[in-house]
Amino acid sequence: MRALRWALLIILITITAAAVWHYEPDRSLEELSEYLNDESEFVEVLGMNVHFRREGPEGAPIIVLLHGNSASLHTWDGWVEVLAQHYEIVRLDLPAFGLTGPNPSGDYRTSWYVEFLEQFREALGLEQFALTGNSLGGNIAWQYTLQQPDRVSQLILLDPSGMPLPEVDTPFVFRLAAMPVISDFFASFAPEALYRSSLLDVYADDSLVTDTLVKRYRDLSLFAGNRKAFVEAGQQYERAPIERLNEIRAPTLILWGGQDLWIPPSDAETFHAEISESELTIYPDLGHLPMEEAPTRTAEDVHRFLLATSNEVAP
């Protein structure tokens, strides 16, 4: 018993020392202004100033882009370069991420994000649009389509979450954030190695994980309240209504990285089988973030799909 107490004490001291060594204070909007540009706007939704960008020709078909967990609207930079020639692109930092920051109510269930997206739509006056989401954003996107089918002209899912994952397959960073005691430290420290390790997990090509990329993900996680929100979100598991996937009637494109280590490619086949009006493309050389690893290739596939399903004539 004495040996066990000493072991626990040593573990606690180690964790405390690591947290102190890697402590990083929250940063303000002003301190993170390098991640704003001339297209950046803010709109008040549910008590939050939501950071978004609206790019591309006004009056063109609209695409709304939703990023994944721990990401930001910058995840779509490569897509905007390709698709903003043909479409009006609306992308945003979801609550708890990027420069939007935490939800004042502390609610981070997917069902809450679906309601948030509807309020965001109303605030911008959007009527109908193609809805795209990656990972968490994909989960929000397909559940929003179930709730608001008349708003979604086409649905595009990139490695979406929603299928149950065995505990052993849950990414380490999320298991760490959910651990008692450790989660408290997690909300105040930011070791660069943890961000780099997570990005190496979600990218198939390690050479694309640059210092600049790691810095962006780390910097934006430091925006006031984001780390605490990440921990709170990890403790609010909500089962997704996967039994309702077959109710989706919007033409759906499913894109998946064949080397995704976070959400298994086998889930792609399940989404494809359940959504009747869907087509599936698996990229054998890509990971969990296909739009970041191969932005031109994936954006061109999306453009072809949107043309084919909207009866537009290719420019």
C-alpha positions as CSV (number, residue, x, y, z in Angstrom):
1,M,0.0,0.0,0.0
2,R,2.8,2.4,0.9
3,A,4.5,1.6,-2.5
4,L,1.2,2.4,-4.3
5,R,0.9,5.8,-2.5
6,W,4.5,6.7,-3.4
7,A,3.8,5.7,-7.0
8,L,0.7,7.9,-7.2
9,L,2.6,10.7,-5.6
10,I,5.3,10.5,-8.1
11,I,2.8,10.4,-11.0
12,L,1.0,13.5,-9.5
13,I,4.3,15.4,-9.1
14,T,5.3,14.5,-12.7
15,I,2.0,15.7,-14.1
16,T,2.2,18.9,-12.1
17,A,5.7,19.6,-13.2
18,A,4.8,19.0,-16.8
19,A,1.8,21.3,-16.6
20,V,3.9,24.1,-15.0
21,W,6.7,23.6,-17.5
22,H,4.2,23.8,-20.5
23,Y,1.8,26.3,-19.0
24,E,0.6,28.8,-21.6
25,P,-1.9,31.6,-20.9
26,D,-4.9,32.3,-23.0
27,R,-4.4,34.8,-25.9
28,S,-6.7,37.6,-27.0
29,L,-8.1,38.4,-30.4
30,E,-5.6,41.1,-30.7
31,E,-2.7,38.8,-30.0
32,L,-4.0,36.4,-32.6
33,S,-4.8,39.0,-35.3
34,E,-2.5,37.3,-37.8
35,Y,-5.3,34.8,-38.3
36,L,-7.7,37.5,-39.5
37,N,-7.7,38.9,-43.0
38,D,-9.8,41.4,-45.0
39,E,-12.5,38.8,-45.5
40,S,-12.9,38.1,-41.8
41,E,-16.2,39.2,-40.3
42,F,-18.0,38.6,-37.0
43,V,-21.7,38.1,-36.4
44,E,-23.5,37.7,-33.0
45,V,-25.1,34.3,-32.6
46,L,-26.4,32.9,-29.3
47,G,-24.3,35.4,-27.3
48,M,-21.1,34.7,-29.3
49,N,-19.1,36.8,-31.8
50,V,-18.7,34.2,-34.5
51,H,-15.7,34.6,-36.8
52,F,-16.6,33.8,-40.5
53,R,-15.6,34.6,-44.0
54,R,-17.8,34.9,-47.1
55,E,-15.8,34.7,-50.3
56,G,-16.5,34.2,-54.0
57,P,-19.0,35.8,-56.4
58,E,-22.2,37.2,-54.8
59,G,-25.2,35.4,-56.3
60,A,-23.3,32.2,-57.1
61,P,-24.5,28.9,-55.5
62,I,-23.5,28.9,-51.8
63,I,-21.3,26.3,-50.0
64,V,-21.1,26.3,-46.2
65,L,-18.0,24.7,-44.8
66,L,-17.7,23.2,-41.3
67,H,-14.3,22.2,-39.9
68,G,-13.5,19.4,-37.5
69,N,-12.5,19.2,-33.8
70,S,-9.6,21.4,-32.8
71,A,-9.5,23.0,-36.3
72,S,-10.7,26.3,-37.7
73,L,-12.0,27.9,-40.9
74,H,-8.3,27.9,-42.1
75,T,-8.6,24.2,-42.8
76,W,-10.4,25.1,-46.0
77,D,-7.9,27.6,-47.4
78,G,-6.9,25.4,-50.3
79,W,-10.5,24.7,-51.2
80,V,-11.4,28.4,-51.3
81,E,-8.6,29.0,-53.9
82,V,-10.3,26.5,-56.2
83,L,-14.0,26.7,-55.5
84,A,-14.4,30.5,-54.9
85,Q,-14.1,30.9,-58.7
86,H,-17.5,29.2,-59.1
87,Y,-19.3,29.4,-55.7
88,E,-19.9,31.7,-52.8
89,I,-18.1,30.2,-49.9
90,V,-19.2,30.6,-46.3
91,R,-16.8,29.2,-43.7
92,L,-16.7,29.8,-40.0
93,D,-15.0,29.0,-36.7
94,L,-17.3,26.8,-34.8
95,P,-17.9,27.6,-31.1
96,A,-15.0,26.3,-28.9
97,F,-12.5,26.7,-31.8
98,G,-10.6,29.3,-33.8
99,L,-11.4,32.9,-33.1
100,T,-15.1,32.3,-32.1
101,G,-14.3,31.0,-28.7
102,P,-16.4,29.1,-26.2
103,N,-20.1,28.8,-25.9
104,P,-21.3,30.8,-22.9
105,S,-23.7,28.1,-21.9
106,G,-21.0,25.4,-21.9
107,D,-23.1,23.1,-24.2
108,Y,-21.1,21.3,-26.8
109,R,-23.4,18.4,-27.7
110,T,-23.7,17.8,-31.5
111,S,-27.5,18.6,-31.2
112,W,-26.6,22.0,-29.8
113,Y,-24.2,22.6,-32.7
114,V,-27.0,21.8,-35.1
115,E,-29.2,24.4,-33.5
116,F,-26.3,26.9,-33.6
117,L,-25.9,26.3,-37.3
118,E,-29.5,27.1,-37.9
119,Q,-29.2,30.3,-35.9
120,F,-26.0,31.2,-37.9
121,R,-27.9,30.6,-41.1
122,E,-30.7,32.9,-40.1
123,A,-28.2,35.6,-39.0
124,L,-26.6,35.6,-42.5
125,G,-29.9,35.2,-44.3
126,L,-28.9,32.1,-46.2
127,E,-31.8,30.2,-47.8
128,Q,-30.3,27.1,-49.5
129,F,-26.8,25.8,-49.8
130,A,-24.5,22.9,-50.2
131,L,-23.3,21.8,-46.8
132,T,-19.9,20.4,-46.2
133,G,-18.3,19.1,-43.1
134,N,-15.1,17.3,-42.0
135,S,-15.0,15.0,-38.9
136,L,-17.0,16.8,-36.1
137,G,-18.2,19.2,-38.8
138,G,-19.4,16.3,-40.9
139,N,-21.4,15.0,-38.0
140,I,-23.0,18.4,-37.5
141,A,-23.6,18.6,-41.3
142,W,-25.5,15.3,-41.7
143,Q,-27.5,15.8,-38.5
144,Y,-28.4,19.3,-39.7
145,T,-29.5,17.9,-43.0
146,L,-31.9,15.6,-41.1
147,Q,-33.3,18.5,-39.2
148,Q,-33.4,21.1,-42.0
149,P,-33.7,19.1,-45.3
150,D,-35.1,22.0,-47.3
151,R,-32.1,24.1,-46.6
152,V,-29.5,21.6,-47.9
153,S,-29.2,21.3,-51.7
154,Q,-26.2,18.9,-51.5
155,L,-24.3,17.3,-48.7
156,I,-20.6,16.7,-48.7
157,L,-19.0,14.6,-46.0
158,L,-15.2,14.3,-45.4
159,D,-14.4,11.6,-42.8
160,P,-17.4,12.5,-40.7
161,S,-17.8,11.3,-37.2
162,G,-21.0,9.8,-35.7
163,M,-20.4,6.1,-35.8
164,P,-19.6,4.7,-32.4
165,L,-15.9,4.1,-31.8
166,P,-14.4,1.5,-29.5
167,E,-12.8,3.0,-26.4
168,V,-9.4,1.7,-27.6
169,D,-9.7,3.5,-30.9
170,T,-10.5,6.9,-29.4
171,P,-7.6,9.3,-30.3
172,F,-5.2,9.7,-27.5
173,V,-5.6,13.5,-27.3
174,F,-9.3,13.1,-26.6
175,R,-8.8,10.4,-24.0
176,L,-6.3,12.6,-22.3
177,A,-8.7,15.5,-22.2
178,A,-11.4,13.3,-20.6
179,M,-9.2,12.0,-17.7
180,P,-10.0,13.4,-14.3
181,V,-7.3,15.7,-12.8
182,I,-5.3,15.6,-16.1
183,S,-8.1,17.3,-17.9
184,D,-7.7,20.3,-15.5
185,F,-4.1,20.7,-16.5
186,F,-5.0,20.1,-20.2
187,A,-7.0,23.3,-20.1
188,S,-4.0,25.4,-19.3
189,F,-0.9,23.9,-20.9
190,A,0.0,23.6,-24.6
191,P,3.1,21.5,-25.3
192,E,4.1,21.9,-29.0
193,A,4.9,18.2,-29.2
194,L,1.3,17.2,-28.5
195,Y,0.0,19.3,-31.4
196,R,2.6,18.0,-33.8
197,S,1.9,14.4,-32.7
198,S,-1.8,14.9,-33.4
199,L,-1.2,16.4,-36.8
200,L,1.1,13.5,-37.7
201,D,-1.8,11.2,-36.8
202,V,-4.3,12.9,-39.1
203,Y,-1.9,13.5,-42.0
204,A,-0.8,10.5,-44.1
205,D,2.1,12.5,-45.5
206,D,4.3,13.5,-42.6
207,S,6.2,16.0,-44.8
208,L,3.1,18.2,-44.9
209,V,3.2,18.7,-41.1
210,T,5.2,21.9,-41.2
211,D,6.2,24.2,-38.3
212,T,3.8,26.8,-39.7
213,L,0.9,24.3,-39.6
214,V,1.7,23.2,-36.1
215,K,1.9,26.8,-35.0
216,R,-1.5,27.7,-36.4
217,Y,-3.3,24.8,-34.7
218,R,-1.5,25.5,-31.4
219,D,-2.0,29.3,-31.6
220,L,-5.7,29.1,-32.3
221,S,-6.2,26.6,-29.4
222,L,-4.9,29.3,-27.1
223,F,-7.7,31.7,-27.9
224,A,-9.4,32.6,-24.7
225,G,-11.5,29.7,-23.4
226,N,-10.8,27.3,-26.2
227,R,-8.8,24.7,-24.2
228,K,-11.3,24.7,-21.4
229,A,-14.1,24.2,-24.0
230,F,-12.2,21.4,-25.6
231,V,-12.1,19.6,-22.2
232,E,-15.8,20.3,-21.5
233,A,-16.8,19.0,-25.0
234,G,-14.9,15.8,-24.5
235,Q,-17.1,15.1,-21.4
236,Q,-20.4,15.6,-23.3
237,Y,-20.7,12.5,-25.4
238,E,-24.0,12.3,-27.2
239,R,-25.0,9.3,-29.3
240,A,-25.6,10.2,-33.0
241,P,-28.9,9.1,-34.6
242,I,-27.2,6.9,-37.1
243,E,-30.4,4.9,-37.5
244,R,-31.8,7.9,-39.3
245,L,-29.1,8.2,-42.0
246,N,-31.4,6.5,-44.5
247,E,-33.7,9.5,-44.2
248,I,-31.3,11.8,-45.9
249,R,-32.5,12.6,-49.4
250,A,-30.0,15.3,-50.4
251,P,-27.5,14.2,-53.1
252,T,-24.4,13.3,-51.0
253,L,-20.7,13.0,-51.7
254,I,-18.6,11.0,-49.2
255,L,-14.9,11.6,-49.4
256,W,-12.6,9.6,-47.1
257,G,-8.9,9.2,-46.5
258,G,-7.9,5.6,-46.8
259,Q,-5.2,6.1,-44.2
260,D,-7.4,7.8,-41.6
261,L,-6.2,6.7,-38.2
262,W,-8.9,8.5,-36.3
263,I,-12.1,7.4,-38.0
264,P,-11.8,4.0,-39.8
265,P,-12.4,4.0,-43.6
266,S,-14.9,1.1,-43.0
267,D,-17.3,3.8,-41.7
268,A,-17.3,5.3,-45.2
269,E,-19.0,2.1,-46.5
270,T,-21.6,2.4,-43.8
271,F,-22.5,6.0,-44.6
272,H,-22.6,5.1,-48.3
273,A,-24.9,2.1,-47.7
274,E,-27.3,4.0,-45.5
275,I,-27.6,7.3,-47.6
276,S,-29.4,6.2,-50.7
277,E,-28.4,9.2,-52.9
278,S,-24.7,9.0,-52.2
279,E,-21.5,8.4,-54.0
280,L,-18.2,7.5,-52.3
281,T,-14.6,8.3,-53.1
282,I,-11.8,6.9,-50.9
283,Y,-8.3,8.4,-51.4
284,P,-5.8,5.6,-50.5
285,D,-3.0,8.1,-50.0
286,L,-4.7,10.5,-47.6
287,G,-5.5,10.7,-43.9
288,H,-8.2,12.3,-41.8
289,L,-8.0,15.8,-43.4
290,P,-8.2,15.2,-47.2
291,M,-9.0,18.9,-47.9
292,E,-5.8,19.9,-46.2
293,E,-3.5,17.2,-47.7
294,A,-4.8,17.4,-51.2
295,P,-6.9,20.6,-51.5
296,T,-6.9,20.8,-55.3
297,R,-7.7,17.2,-56.0
298,T,-10.5,17.0,-53.5
299,A,-12.0,20.4,-54.4
300,E,-12.1,19.5,-58.1
301,D,-14.0,16.3,-57.1
302,V,-16.5,18.4,-55.2
303,H,-16.9,20.8,-58.1
304,R,-17.7,17.9,-60.5
305,F,-20.2,16.6,-58.0
306,L,-21.9,19.9,-57.5
307,L,-22.2,20.4,-61.3
308,A,-23.6,16.9,-61.8
309,T,-26.2,17.3,-59.1
310,S,-27.4,20.8,-59.8
311,N,-27.7,20.6,-63.5
312,E,-25.3,23.5,-64.0
313,V,-23.3,23.9,-67.2
314,A,-19.6,23.7,-66.5
315,P,-17.8,27.1,-67.1
